[in-house]
Amino acid sequence: MPEVLVIRIAQGLELVFSKPTDLEIQTGDQVIVKKEDKEEVGKIIRTHFLITSINEKDMVNILRFPNESDKEKITKMEEVKEEATNIFQDLLKEHHLPIKLIKTVPSFGENKIVFYFFSEERVDFRKMVKDLAKKLKKRVELWQINQRERAKLLGGMGPCGQVTCCNRFITEFSSIGVNMAKIQGLLVSPEKILGICGRLMCCLRYELDLYEELETKLPKVGDKVKTPMGDGTVSGKNLIKSTLLVKLNDGSEKVFPIDIFLSEGKRT
């Protein structure tokens, strides 16, 4: 399993990976990377991150820590960001668009600015792009993002108490379904399986393969089973805690670890 560094490019949505480097890098460090034959500024989101597989297009090379010339560019980016945000908000009032600006991200080369915005409806912003480009004299892009991308861009604490996975290492969102929560026995409290974006948590997919495999090997609710305390019928499962609830023939209900049902001869 390869170990990589996770880097956010120019404070935007894009997360990329890099192989470990000889530089003494820590989380939060700014670095200059080479991506698609261009230099970009990035921020180290995670170090020593283990990943099962990786697409080569997501890999970049870390060139250096910012030198004096780079630091001047980064300072200029912040100035451009403030000016561009103010101009955007002024034009937004003129165009009367149902838009909420989430983040303004100038490029490291200073010739492009990306505005990330959220809206509940589809928005025709072509005229506003032209006005922005005219005032800013730069190439302008407006990206309408959804709730999950909004959480990825802004970050925040998830229900687990850690910074959201989308903000730390997820490069592409996968489809998440209620059936994933059902397999794991998590539908008792639906509100507990929602992320800060209001959508189903991405982590429901992480160990899904394991739970699906267990489902094929374990007895189903209603099956007759043998236990160390006698025969009974499976009345419930808790795959998260790795237990089965069994109603014994004497009428009592007992909790047993799933391990005792994964070997042969435990079903009657």
N, C-alpha and C positions, 0 to 999 in steps of 0.2 A: 504494500500500500504506500504510494508516494507521499512525501511530506512537502507541502508548498507554503508559500506566503500568499495571503489574500490582500489585494490592493484595490482601493476605490479610486477611480480615475476622476480627477478634477472636481470632486465633491458631487458628482452626478450619479446616475443610476447604475453605471457600468462598473461591475466588479470583475477583476482579472486575477490570474494566478501567476506566480513566478517560482522558479526553483530556488532553493536556499542559496544564499550568496556569502561571500567572505566578509561582507560588511556586517558590523555588529548592529543589527536591526532590532528595534523594539516596536511593540504596538503603539500606534500614534505618530510614528516617524513619517516625515515627508520624504519622498524619493522621486528621482527623475527616472522614468522608464522609457524603453523604446517599444512602441506599438505601431505595427504596420508602417514601418520606416519613418515614423514621426516620434518626436520627443513629447512626452506628456508628464504632468506632475500628478503624483498619486499619494495616497495616504495608506499606511499599513493598517489594515483592519485586524488581521490575525497572523500570528506566527506559528510555526510547527503544526499546521493544519493538515490532518491526514485525510486523503480523499481516495475513494475506491478506483475511480477512473477519471480521466481528464481529456478534454478536447484540445488539440494543439492550438486552435484559434484563441483559446482563453489564456494562453501562456504569453508572458512578456519577459523582457530582460531588464533587470534593474541596472541602470548605468552608474548612478552616483547619488549621494546626498546633494541637495541644492547648493550650488556655489553662489557667489555674489551676484552674478548675472541672472541666475535662476530666481534668486530671492527678489530682485528688482521686478522681474516679470510677475511673480506671485503677488507682490504688493500692488502692482498695476492691475492685476486681475480683480483684486478686492475693490479697487477704486472704480473700475469699469462695472463691476457687479452692482455697487450702490447706485451709480448713475443710471444704469440700464433698468434697475428695478423701479426707480422713481419715474422714468419715462414710460415704462410699461403701465404703471398704475394710472398715470395721467391719460394715456391713450385709451385705457380700458374704460374710463368714464366717458370719453368721446364716442366710443364705438358701442357702448351699452351691451357688452357681451356678458353672459352668465358664467363668468370665469373666476376661479380663485387661484391666484398665483401661489405656487408651492415653493419654488426655488429658481433662482437665476444662476446659471453656470456659464461663465466665460471660458473660452478655450485658453490653453497655455500659450498658444501663438497669438492670442488677442484678436484674431480676425473672424471669430464666430462666437455667437452667444446662443445658448439653449435656454428657453423658458419652459419649465415644467408647470403645468396647470391642471387643476381638477375641475370637472363640471359634470353635473348629473345628466346632461344632454349633449347631443352631438353639436359641435360648434363650427361655424364657417368663419375662420379667422384670417382668411387670405388678405383682406384689405388691411387688417391690423399688422400683419407681417410686413407688408410693403411700407407702411408708415414707420414701423420700428426700424427697418433697414435704412430708410431715408434719414431718420434722425440720428441713429447710432453709427451709420456709415460702416456697418459690418454685416456679415452674413448672419441671418437670423433664422432660428428654428423654434417652432412652438410644438411641444409634445403634450398631448392630452393623456394623462395617466389615470389608472383606476385606483381603487382603494388599496389593493395589495402593493402596487408600485409606490403609492404614496407612503405607506409604512416602510417600504424598502429604502426610500429616499431620505425620510426624516428619522428613521430609527425609533427607539423606545423600548420599554421593558415589557417582555412577554409575561404571560401568566406563570411561567416557570421561574421568574425572577432574573432572567438573563436578557441581554440585548437581543432583539428579534433576529431570528436566523436569516431572514431576507436581507437585513441590513449588514450581516456579518459575512455571509458566504454564499448565499443562493444566487446563482447567475441567471437561471431561467426558472419560471414558475411551472410546476407540474399540476396536472388536474387532481383536485382533491374532492372525494365524494363522501357522503354520509355513510355509505357502506363500509368505509374504512374504520370509522368510529364504531360502527355496529359490531364488526368483527372483533374489535378490542374491548367491547363491553363498556363503551364510554357514552352511551346515549341516555344514561340516567339523568345527567345534568347537561343538557345541550349547550347552555351558556359557557360551560367550562371548556368546550372544544373550539371556541371562537378566539381568533387572535385579535390584536388591537385594531386590525383593519376591518373587523366585523365579519370576516370570512373564516371558513374552516382553517384551523392551524396547519401549516405546512408539515409539521413534525408527525402528523397522523400517518404520513407515508413512510417515514424512516424505517420502522421495523415491521412494516406490513407483511413482507415476505415470510418473516418468522411466524407471525400470528396465523397467516394462511396455512402454513405448513403444520402448525399445531392443530388447527381445525381439522385437518385430514387425518391426524393420528389419534386425537382424543375422542372419547365417547361423546355423543350428543346429549343434550338435555332430553330426558325420558328414557335413556338407555339404562339397562340393568348392568351393574358393575359389582366386582368383588373388592372389598376394602379390608385393611387390617382389623377393623372392628365389626366385620360381617358384611353380608350382601345388602345392596340397596339400589336406589335409582338416582341418577344424576338430576338435580333440581336447579343447578345454576353453575355459571362459570365466571371466573375473574382472571383473564389471561394476564392482565397487568401484574397481579399479585401471584400469578402462577398457581392458582388453586381451583379446585372444583368443590361445589357444595353437593353433598350426597344425603338423600333421605334414606336412612337405614330402615330395615324391615321392622324394627321395633318402634318406629314412628319418630325417632329423634333425627335431627339434622346435624351433620358434622362437616367440617372443612378439611380437605385433604390436599397435599401438594400434588401437582399434576404429574410429577415424576413417577409416582406409583402406578399411573394409568398408561404410561408410555411403553411399558414392557408387555410381553405376551401373557395371556391368561388372566387378565384383570377384568374381563367382561364375562358375565354369566351366559 
